[in-house]
Amino acid sequence: MDSKELSSASDNHFSTSEVAKQILDVLADLKFGSLQIIVQDGVVVQIEKTEKFRVRNSKR
């Protein structure tokens, strides 16, 4: 699992457009899986990406 920490603290404040760009960048790279956006007090604080890799069975 890959996650990016986003903090609303003054030293690490991200604008709404920067957060939206990060979300779109993660979605662009995701083929199979899920994206979870964690919000606290109306502010995105974390983005979690889970990717699935399917293994195809070869014929025996």
Steps between C-alpha positions, in 0.01 A plus 500: 500500500624845407388809691584867491465708815334837459500728800296812565775632728630843400841363397346238265181668376385389155254703292182337372639496146823331617301229680278453194810466280649237734173303491488517119866394475435195718188410298691531172752238617241259643391211274323268749440583863357771718567854613394610847494867598511570875338828611511659846306819578432553129869475403666218306769363731598176325474321167529120497545297182460123492594323179392152398712279279331200345704192431373304204516123522704349220369188332666185628 
